[in-house]
Amino acid sequence: MTSQIPIDTLRRLDRALRRHPWQQPNEDAWRGRELGLALLQGLRDTLPTCDVATAVTMAVDAAAPPAEHAERGFDEQWSRYTLVWAARSLVTESLDADAPAAAALRAMAGAVAGVPLRVRGSAGADDASVFEAMIDATRQAFDGVVAEGYAAALLQQVKHSASLLVVGNHAVDDLLRGAVIRSDRVAHARGVDRWVFASTDERRALAAQGLAEAAWALAARSTAEADPRVRRRLVRVACQLAARVDRVGLWVPAGATAAAAVAVAASVTTTTTTTGPAPEAAAAPSPKTERTMDEKKITPVLKSLEVDATDAAWRLAGSQFVKLAREPIVALLSRHLGPDDPSLRGRIAAFLDTEIGASLLSGVLSLGLSAMPLPPGDVSHKLARELRIRAMAGTSDVVADVLMGPLRQVAVTYLQGGGRAPEAESVAREPAGLPGGDFLDALKTAAAHSPVESAAHS
């Protein structure tokens, strides 16, 4: 294994692993410091001669304290903390190396942080209070981190996604890919020359550096948390980020070389258009004259498909935004409505999963986006409109389901009563009136032959 690694890379590897985050010997977490220093020493001894997974496993096993001298989860926390530092130090060492050595160091950094650890069990299951503390800690981890250029933009984007990483159930690669692409747009909008005019390899190095700094910010924040479960969750997320410092370069847009080629191609096209066609092409018929009736029929269809695809994209964006925002909203509501009730979070989440809950959440998100002080025509305004339409449609559908039941019952009842006997409506009915003369004559006759009247005459 030693012969396969160049001497310069081995020298940089040793120098990177000799740096450590414990600058003061009398730090409070002296037991964690001892474990970390022993782990770094083990990595220096094993990485040049073993594969990364074996080297990390051997170094962690050798550095971990006996079980009776440490709380459960102690070795996992400080082992991951040290591995994130090692990955960050390797990425820093790769910045001024040549291309092969830089690629090897970044690959080793990602592999070191991504090795599964065989550590002792956790210190208890997470509950609502731990969940809230983890979200707050991820947001506070990036406060005060000094960065500039593209690294600053990437740190800001990772900060927005860190709470989703802590919550879990989200694809880490998808979240980081979106953060890298958005950071590229921010860097171009701010005119960061070191990023705009950088080559693809330079951009990959800068992206790896920014992601390594974000991972270390979370790991460093873990030492300030009192709850060991919060500390352990933070360093786990930090390892997930650090494990992708080598992969993050694949999501970076092309650098200045590809951009220059596109610019040259555009200039050539413009020159050809302005100088006019060649003599052979001058006699060629115009494309407009060669357009057939089929092309004229297809063009409106293509335009309609383009409009439909754009609408579908906005609808998809609104749906994904609601899904991603649901967990943080649930955490915020459970924190303020019932911080001591672990079951409240489940009830709130179940309500927001219903149709009316999703509609109300869409309306709230639309209102929040509309209230943001952004310039007209911004993406947020279009997304707010899509969410508003989604909320109106969902709420109206639920209300319609509630009202249509009684309405159908009333309609059926009255329709059945009005159409039961159509023949009776056609028969003329005489209005009620006073008794006629025939009726009075019959009464007189009956009275004359009654037993009472006969007895009187006798």
HUCOR-V644292 format. One record per residue. PHI is phi in whole degrees, -180 to 180 (none if undefined). OMEGA is omega in radians with two decimals (* if undefined). D_LAST is the distance of its C-alpha to the last C-alpha in Angstrom with 1 decimal. Layout:
((PHI	OMEGA	D_LAST) (PHI	OMEGA	D_LAST))
This chain:
((none	-3.11	149.6) (-65	-3.11	152.2) (-69	-3.12	154.1) (-82	-3.13	151.0) (-103	3.14	150.3) (-60	-3.10	152.9) (-62	-3.13	154.9) (-63	3.12	153.5) (-66	3.09	150.0) (-63	3.13	150.9) (-65	3.12	152.5) (-68	3.10	149.5) (-61	3.14	147.2) (-64	-3.14	149.3) (-68	-3.14	149.3) (-67	-3.08	145.6) (-83	3.04	144.8) (-85	3.04	147.2) (-79	-3.12	145.1) (-152	-3.08	142.2) (-82	-3.08	139.5) (-98	-3.10	140.8) (-84	-3.14	143.5) (-101	-3.09	143.4) (-71	-3.07	144.5) (-103	3.13	142.4) (-73	-3.10	139.0) (-64	-3.12	136.0) (-84	-3.06	135.0) (-70	3.11	138.4) (-71	3.05	137.0) (-66	3.10	135.5) (-65	3.12	138.8) (-62	3.12	140.7) (-63	-3.10	138.4) (-65	3.13	138.7) (-65	3.09	142.5) (-67	3.11	142.8) (-67	3.10	140.5) (-63	3.09	142.6) (-63	3.10	145.7) (-64	3.09	144.3) (-66	3.10	143.3) (-63	-3.11	146.9) (-82	-2.98	148.2) (-100	-3.08	145.8) (-60	3.13	144.9) (-68	-3.04	148.4) (-119	-3.08	148.4) (-130	2.98	144.8) (-70	-2.97	141.8) (-63	-3.10	139.5) (-62	3.13	136.7) (-67	-3.12	139.2) (-64	-3.13	141.1) (-66	-3.14	138.0) (-61	3.13	136.7) (-65	-3.13	140.0) (-68	3.13	140.4) (-68	3.13	136.9) (-62	-3.13	137.4) (-73	-3.08	140.8) (-88	-3.07	139.6) (-66	3.12	136.3) (-74	3.06	136.6) (-59	-3.06	135.7) (-62	-3.08	132.0) (-76	-3.09	132.4) (-108	-3.11	133.9) (-148	3.09	131.3) (-73	-3.13	127.6) (-69	-3.11	125.6) (91	-3.11	125.8) (-65	-3.10	129.0) (-68	3.09	131.3) (-65	-3.10	128.9) (-59	-3.04	128.5) (-77	3.05	132.2) (-69	3.11	133.3) (-66	3.08	131.0) (-56	-3.12	132.1) (-71	3.13	135.7) (-66	3.07	135.1) (-65	3.08	133.4) (-62	3.13	136.5) (-62	3.12	138.8) (-64	3.11	136.9) (-63	-3.13	137.1) (-67	3.09	140.9) (-66	3.10	141.6) (-65	3.10	139.8) (-61	3.14	141.8) (-68	-3.11	145.0) (-82	-3.02	144.2) (-66	-3.12	143.9) (-106	3.12	147.7) (-91	3.07	148.5) (-72	-2.99	149.3) (-59	3.13	146.5) (-63	3.14	147.0) (-66	3.13	147.3) (-63	3.12	144.4) (-64	3.13	142.2) (-66	-3.14	143.3) (-68	3.11	142.7) (-67	3.09	139.2) (-63	3.11	138.3) (-67	3.12	139.6) (-63	3.11	137.6) (-64	3.14	134.3) (-68	3.14	135.1) (-62	-3.11	136.0) (-75	-3.07	132.7) (-95	-3.14	130.6) (-73	3.06	131.8) (-65	-3.08	129.0) (-99	3.04	130.0) (-98	-3.06	129.8) (-119	3.14	128.8) (-72	-2.96	126.9) (-61	-3.10	123.2) (-77	-3.09	121.2) (-101	3.13	120.3) (132	-3.12	116.5) (-78	3.13	113.8) (-77	3.04	112.9) (-128	-3.06	109.8) (-64	-3.12	108.3) (-66	3.10	110.8) (-65	3.12	113.7) (-61	3.14	112.4) (-66	-3.14	112.1) (-64	3.13	115.6) (-67	3.12	117.1) (-65	3.10	115.6) (-63	-3.12	116.9) (-66	3.12	120.3) (-66	3.13	120.7) (-74	-3.14	120.1) (-76	-3.08	122.5) (-64	-3.06	125.1) (-94	3.10	126.1) (-73	3.12	126.3) (86	3.10	129.9) (-76	-3.10	131.3) (-88	3.10	134.2) (-156	-3.14	134.3) (-145	3.09	135.1) (67	-3.10	134.7) (-66	3.14	132.8) (-60	3.11	132.7) (-65	3.12	130.8) (-65	3.14	128.3) (-67	3.08	127.9) (-60	3.13	127.4) (-65	3.13	124.7) (-70	3.10	122.9) (-67	3.09	123.3) (-60	3.13	121.9) (-68	-3.10	118.6) (-96	-3.04	118.4) (-65	3.14	119.6) (-65	3.08	116.2) (-69	3.08	114.9) (-66	3.13	117.9) (-68	-3.14	117.0) (-62	-3.09	113.4) (88	-3.13	114.5) (61	3.08	112.6) (-129	3.14	114.6) (-73	-3.09	117.5) (-64	-3.12	120.6) (-62	-3.13	122.5) (-65	3.14	119.7) (-65	-3.13	119.5) (-70	3.10	123.3) (-61	3.08	123.6) (-63	3.12	121.2) (-64	-3.14	123.1) (-66	-3.12	126.4) (-67	3.12	125.1) (-66	3.11	123.5) (-65	3.07	126.7) (-61	3.12	128.7) (-65	3.13	126.6) (-64	-3.14	127.0) (-63	3.08	130.7) (-69	3.14	131.0) (-66	3.13	128.8) (-84	3.14	131.0) (70	3.12	134.2) (-75	-3.05	135.7) (-62	-3.10	139.0) (-65	3.11	139.9) (-97	-3.05	136.8) (-62	-3.07	136.5) (-98	-3.14	140.1) (-85	3.06	140.3) (-78	-3.12	140.9) (-64	3.11	138.4) (-64	3.11	140.5) (-66	3.12	140.7) (-67	3.11	136.9) (-64	3.10	136.3) (-66	3.13	138.6) (-67	3.11	136.8) (-66	3.09	133.4) (-64	3.12	134.6) (-64	3.12	136.0) (-63	3.13	132.7) (-69	3.08	130.7) (-64	3.10	133.2) (-66	3.10	132.8) (-65	3.11	129.0) (-64	-3.14	129.2) (-69	3.09	131.6) (-61	3.10	129.5) (-69	3.13	126.6) (-64	3.13	129.0) (-66	3.13	130.6) (-68	-3.08	127.2) (-62	-3.11	126.3) (-71	-3.13	128.8) (-90	-3.11	127.0) (-91	-3.11	123.7) (-81	-3.09	122.9) (-79	-3.13	120.5) (-63	3.11	122.6) (-69	3.09	119.7) (-67	3.12	119.9) (-60	-3.10	123.7) (-67	3.13	123.5) (-66	-3.14	121.0) (-65	-3.13	123.1) (-71	3.05	126.3) (-66	3.09	124.4) (-64	3.10	123.3) (-61	3.09	126.8) (-66	3.09	128.2) (-62	3.10	125.8) (-71	-3.10	127.2) (-64	3.14	130.8) (-69	-3.10	130.5) (-113	3.13	129.9) (-67	3.08	132.9) (-85	-3.11	134.5) (-78	-3.05	131.4) (-63	3.13	130.4) (-65	3.14	133.2) (-71	-3.12	131.5) (-96	-3.11	128.6) (-78	3.07	130.9) (-62	-3.09	131.0) (-60	-3.08	134.3) (-86	-3.01	137.1) (-66	-3.11	139.4) (-63	3.11	141.2) (-66	3.13	138.1) (-64	3.11	137.0) (-64	3.11	140.4) (-63	3.10	140.1) (-64	3.13	136.8) (-64	3.11	138.2) (-64	3.12	141.2) (-63	3.11	139.0) (-66	3.13	136.9) (-66	3.10	140.0) (-64	3.11	141.3) (-64	3.13	138.0) (-64	3.13	138.0) (-63	3.13	141.7) (-64	-3.12	141.0) (-71	-3.07	138.0) (-79	-3.11	139.9) (-82	3.08	143.1) (95	-3.07	141.4) (-77	3.06	141.5) (-70	-3.12	144.6) (-58	-3.14	146.1) (-70	-3.11	144.7) (-82	-3.10	141.3) (-66	-3.12	141.3) (-85	-3.12	140.8) (-69	-3.14	137.9) (-68	3.13	134.5) (-69	3.10	132.1) (-60	-3.14	129.5) (-66	-3.14	126.8) (-73	3.14	127.9) (-93	-3.13	127.8) (-70	-3.12	124.2) (-90	3.12	122.0) (-68	3.12	118.3) (-65	3.12	117.6) (-64	3.12	119.2) (-66	3.12	117.1) (-78	-3.09	114.0) (-74	-3.07	115.1) (-57	3.09	116.0) (-61	3.12	112.4) (-65	3.11	111.4) (-64	3.10	114.2) (-63	3.12	113.3) (-65	3.10	109.7) (-64	3.12	110.9) (-65	3.12	113.1) (-65	3.14	110.3) (-64	3.12	108.0) (-64	3.10	110.8) (-65	3.10	111.3) (-62	3.12	107.6) (-64	3.12	107.6) (-64	3.11	110.6) (-66	3.11	108.9) (-65	3.09	105.8) (-64	3.13	107.9) (-62	3.12	109.8) (-65	3.13	106.5) (-65	3.13	105.3) (-67	3.13	108.6) (-64	3.11	108.7) (-65	-3.14	105.3) (-66	-3.12	106.4) (-71	-3.10	109.6) (-85	-3.04	108.0) (-65	-3.09	105.2) (-64	3.08	107.3) (-61	3.11	108.9) (-67	3.09	105.5) (-61	3.13	104.1) (-64	3.14	107.0) (-65	-3.12	106.7) (-67	-3.14	102.9) (-66	3.12	103.3) (-67	-3.06	106.2) (-92	-3.09	104.2) (-87	-3.11	100.7) (-158	-3.10	101.7) (-66	-3.11	105.4) (-100	-3.10	104.8) (-114	-3.12	102.1) (-64	-3.11	103.8) (-78	-3.11	100.4) (-65	3.13	99.6) (-60	3.13	102.2) (-66	3.13	100.5) (-69	3.11	97.1) (-66	3.12	98.5) (-63	3.12	100.4) (-65	3.11	97.3) (-68	-3.14	95.3) (-71	3.05	98.0) (-81	3.10	98.1) (-74	-3.09	94.5) (-67	-3.14	93.6) (-70	3.10	92.3) (-66	3.10	95.2) (-64	3.11	97.8) (-67	3.11	96.2) (-64	3.10	96.2) (-65	3.08	99.9) (-62	3.11	100.7) (-64	3.12	99.2) (-65	3.12	101.2) (-65	3.10	104.4) (-64	3.10	103.8) (-64	3.13	103.3) (-66	3.12	106.5) (-67	3.14	108.6) (-67	-3.11	107.3) (-82	-3.12	108.3) (-71	-3.12	111.8) (-79	-3.14	114.4) (-117	-3.11	115.8) (-66	3.13	117.0) (-62	3.14	114.7) (82	-3.14	114.6) (-71	-3.12	115.5) (-60	-3.09	114.2) (-62	3.14	112.0) (-68	3.10	109.9) (-66	3.11	109.3) (-67	3.09	108.5) (-63	3.11	106.1) (-64	3.12	104.2) (-63	3.10	103.9) (-66	3.12	102.6) (-64	3.10	100.2) (-64	3.13	98.8) (-62	3.14	98.7) (-65	3.14	96.7) (-64	-3.11	94.2) (-66	-3.13	93.7) (-66	3.13	93.3) (-66	3.13	91.0) (-63	3.14	88.8) (-65	3.13	88.5) (-66	3.12	87.4) (-64	3.11	84.8) (-63	3.09	83.6) (-62	-3.14	83.1) (-72	-3.05	81.1) (-83	-3.06	78.8) (-69	3.10	78.4) (-62	3.07	76.5) (-60	-3.12	73.5) (-65	3.10	73.8) (-64	-3.14	73.5) (-63	3.13	70.5) (-64	-3.11	68.6) (-64	-3.13	69.6) (-65	-3.11	68.5) (-62	-3.08	65.2) (-74	3.09	64.2) (-68	3.09	65.7) (-66	-3.14	63.6) (-69	-3.10	60.4) (-79	-3.07	61.1) (-116	-3.06	61.9) (-77	-3.06	59.5) (-133	-3.12	57.0) (-68	-3.13	58.5) (-66	-3.08	55.9) (-66	-3.12	53.1) (-72	-3.11	55.0) (-81	3.14	55.2) (-81	-3.14	51.5) (-74	3.11	49.9) (-106	3.10	47.2) (-80	3.11	44.5) (-68	3.10	44.3) (-67	-3.13	41.2) (-149	3.10	38.9) (-74	3.12	35.5) (-61	-3.11	32.5) (-86	-3.11	32.4) (-70	3.12	29.8) (-58	3.14	28.9) (-66	3.13	27.9) (-69	3.10	25.5) (-64	3.12	23.9) (-65	3.09	23.4) (-65	3.13	21.7) (-63	-3.14	19.2) (-63	3.13	18.4) (-65	3.13	18.0) (-72	-3.12	15.6) (-70	-3.12	13.3) (-98	-3.13	13.1) (-79	3.14	13.0) (-61	-3.10	10.8) (-66	-3.09	10.4) (-67	3.13	9.0) (-65	3.13	6.4) (-66	3.13	5.3) (-69	3.14	5.5) (-69	3.14	3.8) (-73	*	0.0))
